[in-house]
Amino acid sequence: MREQSTSTEADTLRRVRDASGLLAASAMRRLDEDLAWYRTLPAEDRSWVGLVAQAGIAAFIGWFSDPAAPPHGVGDIFSAAPPELTRSISLQHTLQLVRVIVNVVETHSDELAAPGGEREVREAVLRYSREVAFSAAEVYARAAEVRGAWDARLEALVVDALVRGDADQSLRSRVSALGWSGRGSTLVMVGTTLLPLDDMRAADLRRATRRAADDALVGIQGDRLIVFLGGDGDLRAAATSLLPRFGPGPVVIGPQAHDLADSARAAQAALAGLRAAPAWAQAPRPVQADELLPERVLTGDTTARRQLVDQAYRPLLASTGSLLETLSTYLGGGRSLEGAARTLYVHPNTVRYRLRRVADVTGWDPLDPREAYVLQTALALGRLDGTRPA
């Protein structure tokens, strides 16, 4: 009886080895017939998938000669293709590929097995398919880990380039490689972290930013945190939802941007605001970079200086109705409507009307203490620059 069983196993093993070409050809036909995603792959990727399928069958046949030993060569199946293949086909697709190979061998099990050995072949196929599935999961896990580390380094380079203002064509391709769609507008927010972010906290932060907005980039530079948000949704609400991710202290939001070049300028404005924010003790959190123009001027920000002159002093200088004179008198005389009216020999209501005109022209209301300070800074800068009407 034992001799008959041994003879059956030897005959089955010989049949399995002889059928390697048949199984490989059948597997390739089934791939093309059953898997729509395989048919749409580029020719090169199709050839790599075919090599993986053939390597799977060859590895099974090699292992079947000694089924008592742990399956060997399982990892070699996927080494037949380059790591980049994991970007072309998903883990789900790979498991479908394994199922096709299993079905092919099962379909031919009656031909492969000697009489009485059919069950042995089927059980071997099922056991081996389980090992291949685990191996595939490990391959994709390693690829994801490597890709995650690479993406993190690429993301750091992209954020650094945006901060430096290097928004060239190569940067656009790098951002695209990170999954940045470029739809809608972009918002940048900067702040600090309470503790250094390790890999786990950094990964959690990146997941949070990607939940908050369609597009997201995260830059961690020491204790400084820079977040770019993009998409068609409410980016300011998204930025507000991320505030708990920052440490204590100011969080500054840059001007809303329309493209990468604007994003670079917005990042520079936000970082300038972060440096200047401590000078305004009552600043809200988050605070807009454009709300910190006077403080940014004190830190030597030439962009803020030019912006204040262009948006406040120059329009008032070019306006009619004595707006610049009225504002200067009001601010220089203790911000008193009656005092300004006496100096200008007009009615207080006239002063009030002209100050409302100032608010319409500049966007800053002289009757608000904070905005009056902004306007007073703009007047001083305009006079220092010797600005004349354009």
Kinemage of the C-alpha trace (Angstrom):
@kinemage 1
@onewidth
@group {chain A} dominant
@subgroup {mainchain}
@vectorlist {calphas} color= white
{ca met a 1} P 0.000 0.000 0.000
{ca arg a 2} L 2.826 2.370 0.900
{ca glu a 3} L 4.619 1.483 -2.335
{ca gln a 4} L 1.464 2.328 -4.301
{ca ser a 5} L 1.168 5.747 -2.553
{ca thr a 6} L 4.820 6.480 -3.228
{ca ser a 7} L 4.383 5.506 -6.856
{ca thr a 8} L 1.328 7.800 -7.160
{ca glu a 9} L 3.232 10.751 -5.660
{ca ala a 10} L 6.185 10.193 -7.986
{ca asp a 11} L 3.904 9.956 -11.000
{ca thr a 12} L 2.056 13.145 -9.946
{ca leu a 13} L 5.336 15.011 -9.449
{ca arg a 14} L 6.508 13.962 -12.927
{ca arg a 15} L 3.213 15.108 -14.470
{ca val a 16} L 3.363 18.456 -12.683
{ca arg a 17} L 6.918 19.079 -13.900
{ca asp a 18} L 6.046 18.091 -17.463
{ca ala a 19} L 3.042 20.435 -17.458
{ca ser a 20} L 4.958 23.613 -16.601
{ca gly a 21} L 4.717 24.976 -20.142
{ca leu a 22} L 1.018 24.124 -20.371
{ca leu a 23} L 0.268 25.849 -17.072
{ca ala a 24} L 2.235 28.983 -17.990
{ca ala a 25} L 0.491 29.305 -21.361
{ca ser a 26} L -2.899 28.710 -19.784
{ca ala a 27} L -2.197 31.311 -17.075
{ca met a 28} L -1.300 33.955 -19.661
{ca arg a 29} L -4.520 33.285 -21.579
{ca arg a 30} L -6.575 33.532 -18.404
{ca leu a 31} L -4.922 36.804 -17.422
{ca asp a 32} L -5.961 38.339 -20.716
{ca glu a 33} L -9.470 36.883 -20.569
{ca asp a 34} L -10.358 37.495 -16.915
{ca leu a 35} L -8.547 40.683 -15.821
{ca ala a 36} L -9.645 43.902 -17.495
{ca trp a 37} L -6.950 45.933 -15.731
{ca tyr a 38} L -4.281 43.613 -17.173
{ca arg a 39} L -5.473 44.289 -20.723
{ca thr a 40} L -5.168 48.052 -20.199
{ca leu a 41} L -1.583 47.946 -18.916
{ca pro a 42} L 1.280 49.211 -21.086
{ca ala a 43} L 3.103 46.449 -22.966
{ca glu a 44} L 6.137 46.620 -20.666
{ca asp a 45} L 4.048 46.242 -17.507
{ca arg a 46} L 2.091 43.369 -19.112
{ca ser a 47} L 5.361 41.570 -19.754
{ca trp a 48} L 6.444 42.056 -16.130
{ca val a 49} L 3.118 40.713 -14.848
{ca gly a 50} L 3.517 37.740 -17.156
{ca leu a 51} L 6.960 37.045 -15.719
{ca val a 52} L 5.520 37.154 -12.197
{ca ala a 53} L 2.795 34.666 -13.181
{ca gln a 54} L 5.308 32.308 -14.791
{ca ala a 55} L 7.652 32.636 -11.805
{ca gly a 56} L 4.738 31.737 -9.527
{ca ile a 57} L 4.015 28.550 -11.438
{ca ala a 58} L 7.708 27.613 -11.595
{ca ala a 59} L 8.119 28.209 -7.847
{ca phe a 60} L 5.059 26.053 -7.113
{ca ile a 61} L 6.409 23.205 -9.197
{ca gly a 62} L 9.790 23.479 -7.470
{ca trp a 63} L 8.173 23.410 -4.043
{ca phe a 64} L 5.765 20.576 -4.907
{ca ser a 65} L 8.690 18.171 -5.089
{ca asp a 66} L 9.107 18.556 -1.307
{ca pro a 67} L 5.801 19.743 0.198
{ca ala a 68} L 6.904 18.837 3.736
{ca ala a 69} L 9.426 21.672 3.706
{ca pro a 70} L 8.378 25.316 4.166
{ca pro a 71} L 7.538 26.902 0.795
{ca his a 72} L 10.748 28.310 -0.612
{ca gly a 73} L 11.219 30.760 -3.411
{ca val a 74} L 7.980 32.608 -2.639
{ca gly a 75} L 9.796 35.944 -2.302
{ca asp a 76} L 11.618 35.257 -5.560
{ca ile a 77} L 8.342 35.329 -7.469
{ca phe a 78} L 8.058 39.090 -7.120
{ca ser a 79} L 11.758 39.726 -7.608
{ca ala a 80} L 11.227 38.859 -11.275
{ca ala a 81} L 9.653 42.313 -11.735
{ca pro a 82} L 11.023 45.771 -10.837
{ca pro a 83} L 9.795 47.479 -7.634
{ca glu a 84} L 8.127 50.164 -9.774
{ca leu a 85} L 5.501 47.605 -10.761
{ca thr a 86} L 3.830 48.179 -7.380
{ca arg a 87} L 2.878 51.634 -8.674
{ca ser a 88} L 1.254 50.185 -11.809
{ca ile a 89} L -0.807 47.450 -10.164
{ca ser a 90} L -2.328 47.466 -6.707
{ca leu a 91} L -2.164 44.786 -4.025
{ca gln a 92} L -5.751 43.900 -4.890
{ca his a 93} L -4.736 43.326 -8.500
{ca thr a 94} L -1.807 41.185 -7.389
{ca leu a 95} L -4.119 38.987 -5.292
{ca gln a 96} L -6.387 38.626 -8.334
{ca leu a 97} L -3.306 37.488 -10.242
{ca val a 98} L -2.625 34.863 -7.558
{ca arg a 99} L -6.228 33.642 -7.775
{ca val a 100} L -5.934 33.259 -11.545
{ca ile a 101} L -2.811 31.109 -11.140
{ca val a 102} L -4.536 29.006 -8.468
{ca asn a 103} L -7.584 28.514 -10.670
{ca val a 104} L -5.403 27.483 -13.600
{ca val a 105} L -3.637 24.813 -11.569
{ca glu a 106} L -6.911 23.625 -10.017
{ca thr a 107} L -8.540 23.434 -13.443
{ca his a 108} L -5.747 21.179 -14.650
{ca ser a 109} L -5.443 19.203 -11.405
{ca asp a 110} L -7.104 16.133 -12.924
{ca glu a 111} L -4.562 16.177 -15.745
{ca leu a 112} L -1.631 16.873 -13.430
{ca ala a 113} L -2.347 14.286 -10.785
{ca ala a 114} L -1.939 10.593 -11.181
{ca pro a 115} L -5.142 8.635 -10.444
{ca gly a 116} L -5.829 9.068 -6.729
{ca gly a 117} L -3.553 12.103 -6.345
{ca glu a 118} L -6.061 14.854 -7.253
{ca arg a 119} L -6.752 15.861 -3.642
{ca glu a 120} L -3.045 16.124 -2.889
{ca val a 121} L -2.543 18.578 -5.772
{ca arg a 122} L -5.504 20.736 -4.767
{ca glu a 123} L -4.382 20.965 -1.124
{ca ala a 124} L -0.842 21.837 -2.209
{ca val a 125} L -2.123 24.616 -4.462
{ca leu a 126} L -4.252 26.105 -1.692
{ca arg a 127} L -1.391 26.032 0.797
{ca tyr a 128} L 1.027 27.563 -1.666
{ca ser a 129} L -1.448 30.271 -2.739
{ca arg a 130} L -1.749 31.344 0.893
{ca glu a 131} L 2.025 31.723 1.147
{ca val a 132} L 2.135 33.701 -2.107
{ca ala a 133} L -0.606 36.033 -0.866
{ca phe a 134} L 1.335 36.722 2.331
{ca ser a 135} L 4.477 37.305 0.295
{ca ala a 136} L 2.645 39.766 -1.953
{ca ala a 137} L 1.408 41.685 1.081
{ca glu a 138} L 4.978 41.908 2.395
{ca val a 139} L 6.226 43.175 -0.963
{ca tyr a 140} L 3.612 45.919 -1.015
{ca ala a 141} L 4.218 46.789 2.623
{ca arg a 142} L 7.950 47.217 1.958
{ca ala a 143} L 7.217 49.230 -1.183
{ca ala a 144} L 4.827 51.460 0.751
{ca glu a 145} L 7.424 51.988 3.487
{ca val a 146} L 10.117 52.905 0.970
{ca arg a 147} L 7.718 55.091 -0.981
{ca gly a 148} L 6.563 56.797 2.218
{ca ala a 149} L 10.140 57.632 3.197
{ca trp a 150} L 10.911 58.853 -0.312
{ca asp a 151} L 7.713 60.928 -0.450
{ca ala a 152} L 8.549 62.512 2.905
{ca arg a 153} L 11.998 63.549 1.630
{ca leu a 154} L 10.515 64.838 -1.630
{ca glu a 155} L 7.837 66.739 0.290
{ca ala a 156} L 10.504 68.381 2.451
{ca leu a 157} L 12.408 69.463 -0.678
{ca val a 158} L 9.232 70.876 -2.254
{ca val a 159} L 8.283 72.867 0.854
{ca asp a 160} L 11.833 74.176 1.175
{ca ala a 161} L 11.801 75.270 -2.480
{ca leu a 162} L 8.470 77.058 -2.014
{ca val a 163} L 9.781 78.840 1.070
{ca arg a 164} L 12.831 79.987 -0.914
{ca gly a 165} L 10.646 81.078 -3.842
{ca asp a 166} L 12.011 78.533 -6.352
{ca ala a 167} L 8.688 77.676 -8.042
{ca asp a 168} L 10.038 76.474 -11.392
{ca gln a 169} L 8.802 73.756 -13.765
{ca ser a 170} L 10.728 70.988 -11.979
{ca leu a 171} L 8.926 71.918 -8.780
{ca arg a 172} L 5.586 71.508 -10.523
{ca ser a 173} L 6.446 67.952 -11.550
{ca arg a 174} L 7.607 67.134 -8.010
{ca val a 175} L 4.398 68.468 -6.508
{ca ser a 176} L 2.430 66.410 -9.011
{ca ala a 177} L 4.394 63.302 -7.993
{ca leu a 178} L 3.220 63.905 -4.422
{ca gly a 179} L -0.400 63.836 -5.569
{ca trp a 180} L -0.994 67.607 -5.568
{ca ser a 181} L -3.870 68.139 -8.021
{ca gly a 182} L -3.512 71.915 -8.302
{ca arg a 183} L -7.275 72.471 -8.351
{ca gly a 184} L -8.682 75.526 -6.630
{ca ser a 185} L -6.634 77.946 -4.559
{ca thr a 186} L -3.837 77.443 -2.048
{ca leu a 187} L -3.373 78.548 1.541
{ca val a 188} L -0.221 78.357 3.646
{ca met a 189} L -0.095 78.431 7.437
{ca val a 190} L 2.994 78.513 9.628
{ca gly a 191} L 3.636 78.118 13.317
{ca thr a 192} L 5.749 76.174 15.761
{ca thr a 193} L 5.558 72.794 17.434
{ca leu a 194} L 5.630 72.209 21.155
{ca leu a 195} L 7.860 69.124 20.852
{ca pro a 196} L 9.983 67.784 17.988
{ca leu a 197} L 7.821 65.654 15.709
{ca asp a 198} L 8.998 62.056 15.426
{ca asp a 199} L 8.038 59.871 12.462
{ca met a 200} L 4.786 58.713 14.066
{ca arg a 201} L 3.594 62.217 14.986
{ca ala a 202} L 4.656 63.542 11.570
{ca ala a 203} L 2.691 60.769 9.816
{ca asp a 204} L -0.354 61.526 11.965
{ca leu a 205} L -0.063 65.228 11.116
{ca arg a 206} L 0.114 64.457 7.392
{ca arg a 207} L -3.011 62.293 7.621
{ca ala a 208} L -4.838 65.113 9.430
{ca thr a 209} L -3.897 67.682 6.777
{ca arg a 210} L -5.037 65.371 3.976
{ca arg a 211} L -8.370 64.915 5.703
{ca ala a 212} L -8.743 68.677 6.082
{ca ala a 213} L -8.184 69.620 2.412
{ca asp a 214} L -8.057 68.089 -1.051
{ca asp a 215} L -4.325 68.809 -1.374
{ca ala a 216} L -1.796 69.137 1.426
{ca leu a 217} L 1.943 69.507 1.911
{ca val a 218} L 3.682 69.487 5.294
{ca gly a 219} L 7.114 70.907 6.032
{ca ile a 220} L 8.785 70.278 9.399
{ca gln a 221} L 11.850 72.475 9.844
{ca gly a 222} L 13.085 72.022 13.388
{ca asp a 223} L 10.397 73.472 15.634
{ca arg a 224} L 8.830 75.352 12.722
{ca leu a 225} L 5.787 73.851 10.998
{ca ile a 226} L 4.678 74.864 7.490
{ca val a 227} L 1.443 73.531 5.980
{ca phe a 228} L 0.180 74.122 2.440
{ca leu a 229} L -3.502 73.415 1.825
{ca gly a 230} L -5.143 73.356 -1.595
{ca gly a 231} L -8.466 72.601 -3.240
{ca asp a 232} L -11.919 73.970 -3.930
{ca gly a 233} L -13.240 73.839 -0.364
{ca asp a 234} L -13.132 76.342 2.495
{ca leu a 235} L -9.404 76.450 3.117
{ca arg a 236} L -9.625 78.914 6.007
{ca ala a 237} L -11.968 76.561 7.845
{ca ala a 238} L -9.564 73.713 7.090
{ca ala a 239} L -6.670 75.764 8.474
{ca thr a 240} L -8.633 76.567 11.631
{ca ser a 241} L -9.338 72.870 12.174
{ca leu a 242} L -5.577 72.203 12.168
{ca leu a 243} L -4.745 74.757 14.889
{ca pro a 244} L -4.567 72.112 17.678
{ca arg a 245} L -1.767 70.445 15.687
{ca phe a 246} L 0.472 73.479 16.291
{ca gly a 247} L 2.237 74.349 19.494
{ca pro a 248} L 1.449 77.423 21.603
{ca gly a 249} L 2.240 80.805 20.145
{ca pro a 250} L 1.313 82.567 16.924
{ca val a 251} L -0.009 80.781 13.858
{ca val a 252} L 0.101 82.902 10.720
{ca ile a 253} L -1.868 82.375 7.514
{ca gly a 254} L -0.486 83.780 4.288
{ca pro a 255} L -2.500 85.436 1.526
{ca gln a 256} L -4.624 83.066 -0.550
{ca ala a 257} L -2.721 81.996 -3.670
{ca his a 258} L -3.798 80.843 -7.136
{ca asp a 259} L -0.734 78.881 -8.270
{ca leu a 260} L 2.670 77.693 -7.114
{ca ala a 261} L 4.378 81.026 -7.754
{ca asp a 262} L 1.771 82.759 -5.596
{ca ser a 263} L 2.157 80.003 -3.001
{ca ala a 264} L 5.856 80.815 -2.703
{ca arg a 265} L 5.093 84.504 -2.123
{ca ala a 266} L 2.363 83.601 0.361
{ca ala a 267} L 4.776 81.350 2.271
{ca gln a 268} L 7.350 84.126 2.504
{ca ala a 269} L 4.681 86.534 3.766
{ca ala a 270} L 3.481 84.008 6.350
{ca leu a 271} L 7.012 83.354 7.627
{ca ala a 272} L 7.670 87.084 7.833
{ca gly a 273} L 4.466 87.368 9.835
{ca leu a 274} L 5.574 84.593 12.173
{ca arg a 275} L 8.791 86.491 12.930
{ca ala a 276} L 6.864 89.716 13.549
{ca ala a 277} L 3.819 88.340 15.409
{ca pro a 278} L 5.309 88.617 18.931
{ca ala a 279} L 5.265 92.423 18.535
{ca trp a 280} L 1.435 92.368 18.529
{ca ala a 281} L 0.450 90.881 21.875
{ca gln a 282} L -3.285 90.983 21.090
{ca ala a 283} L -2.985 89.258 17.698
{ca pro a 284} L -5.687 86.648 17.046
{ca arg a 285} L -4.811 82.998 16.484
{ca pro a 286} L -4.579 82.382 13.624
{ca val a 287} L -3.630 85.798 12.311
{ca gln a 288} L -3.406 86.846 8.682
{ca ala a 289} L 0.028 87.833 7.433
{ca asp a 290} L -1.463 91.022 5.957
{ca glu a 291} L -2.751 91.997 9.408
{ca leu a 292} L 0.862 92.147 10.607
{ca leu a 293} L 2.189 94.639 8.060
{ca pro a 294} L 3.375 97.269 10.607
{ca glu a 295} L 5.147 94.634 12.707
{ca arg a 296} L 6.694 93.092 9.608
{ca val a 297} L 8.056 96.512 8.642
{ca leu a 298} L 9.777 96.705 12.043
{ca thr a 299} L 11.597 93.436 11.263
{ca gly a 300} L 12.898 94.855 7.983
{ca asp a 301} L 10.348 93.262 5.622
{ca thr a 302} L 10.603 95.374 2.459
{ca thr a 303} L 7.581 93.623 0.914
{ca ala a 304} L 5.374 94.736 3.819
{ca arg a 305} L 6.785 98.270 3.602
{ca arg a 306} L 5.993 98.492 -0.112
{ca gln a 307} L 2.556 96.974 0.423
{ca leu a 308} L 1.592 99.523 3.064
{ca val a 309} L 2.729 102.452 0.919
{ca asp a 310} L 0.979 101.103 -2.188
{ca gln a 311} L -2.284 100.204 -0.470
{ca ala a 312} L -2.657 103.133 1.923
{ca tyr a 313} L -0.380 106.136 1.423
{ca arg a 314} L -0.280 106.238 -2.371
{ca pro a 315} L -4.106 106.033 -2.887
{ca leu a 316} L -4.654 108.751 -0.271
{ca leu a 317} L -2.034 110.939 -1.899
{ca ala a 318} L -3.812 110.579 -5.219
{ca ser a 319} L -7.296 111.147 -3.794
{ca thr a 320} L -9.321 114.368 -3.648
{ca gly a 321} L -11.180 115.887 -0.737
{ca ser a 322} L -8.237 116.458 1.620
{ca leu a 323} L -8.312 112.833 2.809
{ca leu a 324} L -4.583 112.596 3.469
{ca glu a 325} L -4.499 115.904 5.339
{ca thr a 326} L -7.561 114.980 7.400
{ca leu a 327} L -6.163 111.550 8.323
{ca ser a 328} L -2.772 113.011 9.246
{ca thr a 329} L -4.378 115.683 11.420
{ca tyr a 330} L -6.695 113.189 13.114
{ca leu a 331} L -3.911 110.694 13.886
{ca gly a 332} L -1.408 113.336 14.923
{ca gly a 333} L -3.858 115.151 17.204
{ca gly a 334} L -4.710 112.350 19.597
{ca arg a 335} L -7.382 110.783 17.345
{ca ser a 336} L -9.986 113.307 18.361
{ca leu a 337} L -12.708 114.226 15.875
{ca glu a 338} L -13.325 117.577 17.545
{ca gly a 339} L -9.621 118.385 17.773
{ca ala a 340} L -9.100 117.575 14.086
{ca ala a 341} L -12.169 119.649 13.180
{ca arg a 342} L -10.807 122.683 15.029
{ca thr a 343} L -7.404 122.368 13.373
{ca leu a 344} L -8.935 122.010 9.908
{ca tyr a 345} L -11.661 124.632 10.515
{ca val a 346} L -14.419 122.199 9.552
{ca his a 347} L -17.356 120.548 11.304
{ca pro a 348} L -16.683 117.273 13.202
{ca asn a 349} L -19.167 115.527 10.897
{ca thr a 350} L -17.002 116.557 7.964
{ca val a 351} L -14.009 114.901 9.632
{ca arg a 352} L -16.078 111.788 10.274
{ca tyr a 353} L -17.235 111.709 6.634
{ca arg a 354} L -13.656 112.070 5.332
{ca leu a 355} L -12.418 109.302 7.635
{ca arg a 356} L -15.116 107.000 6.258
{ca arg a 357} L -13.808 107.883 2.795
{ca val a 358} L -10.311 106.932 3.986
{ca ala a 359} L -11.658 103.524 5.001
{ca asp a 360} L -13.267 103.109 1.568
{ca val a 361} L -10.051 104.047 -0.231
{ca thr a 362} L -7.565 102.040 1.839
{ca gly a 363} L -9.558 99.231 3.429
{ca trp a 364} L -8.451 100.307 6.914
{ca asp a 365} L -10.800 102.205 9.253
{ca pro a 366} L -9.109 105.117 11.107
{ca leu a 367} L -11.749 104.912 13.846
{ca asp a 368} L -10.569 101.411 14.812
{ca pro a 369} L -7.515 101.634 17.131
{ca arg a 370} L -5.590 98.788 15.496
{ca glu a 371} L -6.317 99.913 11.936
{ca ala a 372} L -5.484 103.510 12.855
{ca tyr a 373} L -2.027 102.239 13.888
{ca val a 374} L -1.657 100.531 10.496
{ca leu a 375} L -2.571 103.764 8.697
{ca gln a 376} L -0.250 105.840 10.879
{ca thr a 377} L 2.612 103.492 9.982
{ca ala a 378} L 1.710 103.762 6.300
{ca leu a 379} L 1.765 107.576 6.461
{ca ala a 380} L 5.190 107.585 8.109
{ca leu a 381} L 6.590 105.188 5.511
{ca gly a 382} L 5.154 107.190 2.634
{ca arg a 383} L 6.700 110.391 3.911
{ca leu a 384} L 10.058 108.715 4.483
{ca asp a 385} L 9.991 107.364 0.923
{ca gly a 386} L 9.108 110.798 -0.440
{ca thr a 387} L 6.262 109.211 -2.423
{ca arg a 388} L 4.544 111.410 -4.982
{ca pro a 389} L 1.369 110.736 -6.943
{ca ala a 390} L 1.949 108.308 -9.839
